[in-house]
Structures are given as structure tokens and as C-alpha cells.
Amino acid sequence: MGIIHLSFMIPKYGDIMTSPPFPRSGVCMDDEETLFNVRESNLDTGLRGIPVGTCQTSYVDPMEGVHYVGYPVEDLVDLEEEDVIYLLLFKELPTKEQSDKFRAELVHRAESLPTGALRVLESLTPGSGHPMDWLAIGIMALGTAEATGDVRADSMNLIARMPELMARVFLLRGGRKEQLKPRNPELGLVENFVHMLGVEGEEAERMCRVLRFFFILHMDHGGGNLSTFTGKAVASGRASVYSAMSSAMNALSGPLHGRANQAVLEFIQRIGTSSEDEVKSFVNAEIDARRPIYGFGHGVLRAEDPRARLLIGLGEEICPDEELYKTVKVLREITPDILKERIPKISNPYPNVDLGSGTLLHSVGFRKPDYYTTFFGWARVAGICAQILDERNAREGRGTPIYRPKYIPKNQPHRRLD
């Protein structure tokens, strides 16, 4: 195959926020400008780094991490989760009046799950499949029972129903259906979920603190991550929000994407010590065996993920004396230098968001790591809905065209039957 040399062009588009290697600030493009030259080496790389569109909800700076509509996520992490959802949907933080109105709409939409959707979940065998399978099935069942065809209404309904869907996935899959408490959406999204699980008092406060923190940190991550891209690609064919989101959850469920937080905690549990010498020996042995060092590295970042720093910092408040947390701190301190020395070509040896998240979830009572990705999925629902809405409103309401990337034929010489 010869050299392929194609250029992506972008028309005059006003102020466009791009993330590196393009400028981080707004760019006014007066004429069509070449953004990227496609070469043969760019093929079969999962579209990594190849521009395909624009994103209004968030971007990831290689050194400073994820920003939501221009705000670094660390500025937002102590807000109420509903206000951050509002930011992603409407591109500005709400006033007190706007916040109250938005919360009231979510409460109004948080009716009981439709009977048909409940029957689908109740027909599944407790303990079967992965919890992410249940979450994807539950979202699809909701769409089968109540999709309106209005993208905004369906997005808001899904966001409002997620706490109850999550609680039912946890309790039905765990064979504890009778423990579900009546929903109380006036409490707030995270608080309603914790309430329905039957957690109360100080334990509930600690759980809500960690889940709200986790929820905000994982809400969005640019437009090109696998789950978001999958959801938008499905939605571009004018599938329902529910179909698109169920597809996104299936994309998120893989071990190379959302299931990483589960893998990291299992990795930390395998280490079984916070002794610096023993942790160092364990990491080196894993490298010798060519096994992954979970919780480090990132496809875009070239520094420690600020979300990792924030979560590990929260650990000082939530679980400073727990052995798993101490192991996380030791890993954070020693592993980057080991990776730099042992793997000189590594582009990012620094902690990512998954290093501390599983340990915090474990510390507040979620003892089964296979459920952790469902929290990731729940958080990401808001960001994906916001991006689907943006793409449906693009091009003066005509919407982004259906996704149709070009694939180059390979190993297909022209042939004919005799």
C-alpha cells in the first residue's frame, strides 16, 4: 500500500476550543485550515488522535487534565452533582433559581420505573452476568417501555431514573430485592440511590461524599473516548437516547475502558501490603512477567491525572488508616520512577483516575469490585446525553451527519471467477 496523504479541513467556524496538540485557547479560523494529515501509519490505530468533530462539553489538557466547559474539574468537585449536570447541558453554571428549577424537573421526572422494565430486570438470574450487562439491559428496557422520541425529554428522564435503576441493579442482581427502600428523589441523585440501598446515618454521609465526588469527576471526558463516541455514533443514526446509551454502557464495560477501576482494586488487593520494599518488588515482578501495572498511564495525559490527586486527597478524609489506601499512596510515590526506568519509551508513567477510586468505594462499603464500573457508567450518562443533544442541534438543527469513517481496502486484489 502506498503512502496515504489526506488532510482534514475545517471550515470557518467562529471560536473553536481545541485541545493539544492544537492550541488550548479559542481559535478563530478565517479560512479552511488543515488540522491533520492522515498517513498510512495512522490506519488501524483505533482513530487515535485523528480529529473527527468538535466537543462543547469538555476537553482533556495533557498536563492539566479534564475541563468541563472550560472549568478545571477540581474547581467543580465540591459542587452538587445536579449543578454540574446543568453545566454540561447548558454550558454555564446555574443561578440559584435555575438550579432549583432544574432539580424540581429531575424530581418530577423520577417516577417509578415502568412495570415492563422492572419485569425485564426481575427475569434475570441473580448473580448472573456482569453488573454492566444488567445496567445496559436496564437502560434498553427503559427505552422499550417509555421512549418519547424527544431527545431532551428522554435524556432528562434517563438522568432522573438512574438512581433507582442503579439501586435495583445492585439489589436484584445480589438477590436482595426485598431490601429496596421506596425512592425519594427530593434527596438528590446520589442521596436517593444511597437511601434506596437502605444505608443510613454516618455511613450514608460517607458514602454520599465519595459517590458525589466520584460522580462529578467521571461525568465527561471529551468526545473521543470509546463509550462517548459509541453513544454518539449510534445516536447519529437517529436511534433513541436509550439505544445509544445502552450501546455506550456496553462499550464502557470492557477491561480496556471502564472496567479498569475494578481491575485496579483487584491489583491492589493482590499486592496485600503497604511496605515500600514489598510493593516495589511486586511492581518489578509484574513488569518482568509482562503484566499490566494497573492505575498508571493514560491515552491523552502526560502528567498525573488531577482526578487521581483529588481522589487520593479525599482518601485522607475518608480512610487514612486503611491498608488498601496506604498501598495506593505507596504506589503513587514509587511506581512512576520504576516505570520510567524499566520502560524508557513510556509516554505517561503517572497515576490515572482509577488508582484511587476503587479503594475509596471499597472503604465506604462497596466490597464487590465488579460493581464499580456501574458507577462510572452512571456518571457518564449525563455527559453522553449532553453531547448527543449538542450533536442533534448542530448545523442549525439538522444535526451531525451519521458517522461513517472511511476504511481503506487491504489484502483484496481484484479477482474474478473463471
C-alpha positions, 0 to 999 in steps of 0.5 A: 500500500502506498503512502496515504496523504489526506488532510482534514479541513475545517471550515470557518467556524467562529471560536473553536476550543481545541485541545493539544496538540492544537492550541488550548485557547479559542481559535478563530479560523478565517479560512479552511485550515488543515488540522491533520494529515492522515498517513498510512501509519495512522490506519488501524490505530483505533482513530487515535488522535485523528480529529473527527468533530468538535466537543462543547462539553469538555476537553482533556489538557495533557498536563492539566487534565479534564475541563468541563466547559472550560472549568478545571474539574477540581474547581467543580468537585465540591459542587452538587452533582445536579449543578454540574449536570446543568453545566454540561447541558447548558454550558454555564453554571446555574443561578440559584433559581435555575438550579432549583428549577432544574432539580424540581424537573429531575424530581418530577421526572423520577417516577417509578420505573415502568412495570415492563422494565422492572419485569425485564430486570426481575427475569434475570438470574441473580448473580448472573452476568456482569453488573454492566450487562444488567445496567445496559439491559436496564437502560434498553428496557427503559427505552422499550417501555417509555421512549418519547422520541424527544431527545431532551425529554428522554435524556432528562428522564434517563438522568432522573431514573438512574438512581433507582435503576442503579439501586435495583441493579445492585439489589436484584442482581445480589438477590436482595430485592426485598431490601429496596427502600421506596425512592425519594428523589427530593434527596438528590441523585446520589442521596436517593440511590444511597437511601434506596440501598437502605444505608443510613446515618454516618455511613450514608454521609460517607458514602454520599461524599465519595459517590458525589465526588466520584460522580462529578469527576467521571461525568465527561471526558471529551468526545473521543473516548470509546463509550462517548463516541459509541453513544454518539455514533449510534445516536447519529443514526437517529436511534433513541437516547436509550439505544445509544446509551445502552450501546455506550454502557456496553462499550464502557464495560470492557477491561480496556475502558471502564472496567479498569477501576475494578481491575485496579482494586483487584491489583491492589488487593493482590499486592496485600501490603503497604511496605515500600520494599514489598510493593516495589518488588511486586511492581518489578515482578509484574513488569518482568512477567509482562503484566499490566501495572494497573492505575498508571498511564493514560491515552491523552495525559502526560502528567498525573491525572488531577482526578487521581490527586483529588481522589487520593486527597479525599482518601485522607478524609475518608480512610487514612488508616486503611491498608488498601489506601496506604498501598495506593499512596505507596504506589503513587510515590514509587511506581512512576520512577520504576516505570520510567526506568524499566520502560524508557519509551513510556509516554505517561508513567503517572497515576490515572483516575482509577488508582484511587477510586476503587479503594475509596468505594471499597472503604465506604462499603462497596466490597464487590469490585465488579460493581464499580464500573456501574458507577462510572457508567452512571456518571457518564450518562449525563455527559453522553446525553449532553453531547448527543443533544449538542450533536442533534442541534448542530448545523442549525438543527439538522444535526451531525451527519451519521458517522461513517469513517472511511476504511481503506481496502487491504489484502483484496486484489481484484479477482474474478471467477473463471 
